[in-house]
Amino acid sequence: MGKFLTIADVAEHLAVSAGQVRTLIRNGEIPAIQVGGRGQWRIDEDELEKYIEAGYAVTRKRIADHEI
């Protein structure tokens, strides 16, 4: 298990807004857990890397299928 990241960490890593990261969490695209009394979201860095790798795989397929 990797280090846990905040929504802000993930947003910075992906160069998107925190709201976009929350949407990815809500849609189940990035697995996350809520911790603490205030329910702060945390994302395992290994799960983030899996999400990124899956994105690359989709892009490679689109290129191969000439969808881009």
TORKOL-4160 file (C-alpha; in steps of 0.2 Angstrom, whole numbers, padded with zeros to 4 digits, m for minus):
68
<pt num="1" X="0000" Y="0000" Z="0000"/>
<pt num="2" X="0007" Y="0017" Z="m0005"/>
<pt num="3" X="0006" Y="0034" Z="0003"/>
<pt num="4" X="m0011" Y="0042" Z="0005"/>
<pt num="5" X="m0015" Y="0058" Z="m0004"/>
<pt num="6" X="m0027" Y="0072" Z="m0002"/>
<pt num="7" X="m0039" Y="0078" Z="m0015"/>
<pt num="8" X="m0028" Y="0093" Z="m0017"/>
<pt num="9" X="m0013" Y="0082" Z="m0020"/>
<pt num="10" X="m0022" Y="0072" Z="m0033"/>
<pt num="11" X="m0028" Y="0088" Z="m0042"/>
<pt num="12" X="m0011" Y="0095" Z="m0043"/>
<pt num="13" X="m0004" Y="0078" Z="m0049"/>
<pt num="14" X="m0017" Y="0077" Z="m0063"/>
<pt num="15" X="m0017" Y="0096" Z="m0066"/>
<pt num="16" X="m0036" Y="0097" Z="m0063"/>
<pt num="17" X="m0047" Y="0105" Z="m0051"/>
<pt num="18" X="m0052" Y="0098" Z="m0034"/>
<pt num="19" X="m0070" Y="0097" Z="m0040"/>
<pt num="20" X="m0065" Y="0086" Z="m0054"/>
<pt num="21" X="m0056" Y="0074" Z="m0042"/>
<pt num="22" X="m0071" Y="0074" Z="m0032"/>
<pt num="23" X="m0081" Y="0069" Z="m0047"/>
<pt num="24" X="m0069" Y="0055" Z="m0051"/>
<pt num="25" X="m0071" Y="0049" Z="m0034"/>
<pt num="26" X="m0090" Y="0050" Z="m0034"/>
<pt num="27" X="m0090" Y="0041" Z="m0051"/>
<pt num="28" X="m0079" Y="0027" Z="m0044"/>
<pt num="29" X="m0065" Y="0031" Z="m0057"/>
<pt num="30" X="m0053" Y="0034" Z="m0043"/>
<pt num="31" X="m0055" Y="0023" Z="m0027"/>
<pt num="32" X="m0054" Y="0033" Z="m0011"/>
<pt num="33" X="m0059" Y="0032" Z="0008"/>
<pt num="34" X="m0065" Y="0044" Z="0020"/>
<pt num="35" X="m0056" Y="0046" Z="0036"/>
<pt num="36" X="m0058" Y="0055" Z="0052"/>
<pt num="37" X="m0072" Y="0064" Z="0060"/>
<pt num="38" X="m0074" Y="0076" Z="0046"/>
<pt num="39" X="m0074" Y="0063" Z="0033"/>
<pt num="40" X="m0058" Y="0069" Z="0023"/>
<pt num="41" X="m0055" Y="0060" Z="0007"/>
<pt num="42" X="m0039" Y="0050" Z="0005"/>
<pt num="43" X="m0033" Y="0042" Z="m0011"/>
<pt num="44" X="m0019" Y="0028" Z="m0011"/>
<pt num="45" X="m0005" Y="0034" Z="m0022"/>
<pt num="46" X="m0005" Y="0016" Z="m0030"/>
<pt num="47" X="m0023" Y="0018" Z="m0035"/>
<pt num="48" X="m0019" Y="0035" Z="m0043"/>
<pt num="49" X="m0006" Y="0026" Z="m0053"/>
<pt num="50" X="m0018" Y="0013" Z="m0058"/>
<pt num="51" X="m0030" Y="0026" Z="m0064"/>
<pt num="52" X="m0016" Y="0035" Z="m0074"/>
<pt num="53" X="m0010" Y="0019" Z="m0082"/>
<pt num="54" X="m0028" Y="0014" Z="m0087"/>
<pt num="55" X="m0030" Y="0032" Z="m0095"/>
<pt num="56" X="m0014" Y="0028" Z="m0105"/>
<pt num="57" X="m0021" Y="0011" Z="m0110"/>
<pt num="58" X="m0038" Y="0019" Z="m0116"/>
<pt num="59" X="m0028" Y="0032" Z="m0126"/>
<pt num="60" X="m0017" Y="0019" Z="m0134"/>
<pt num="61" X="m0032" Y="0010" Z="m0140"/>
<pt num="62" X="m0041" Y="0025" Z="m0147"/>
<pt num="63" X="m0025" Y="0029" Z="m0156"/>
<pt num="64" X="m0024" Y="0012" Z="m0163"/>
<pt num="65" X="m0042" Y="0012" Z="m0168"/>
<pt num="66" X="m0040" Y="0029" Z="m0176"/>
<pt num="67" X="m0053" Y="0037" Z="m0165"/>
<pt num="68" X="m0042" Y="0052" Z="m0161"/>
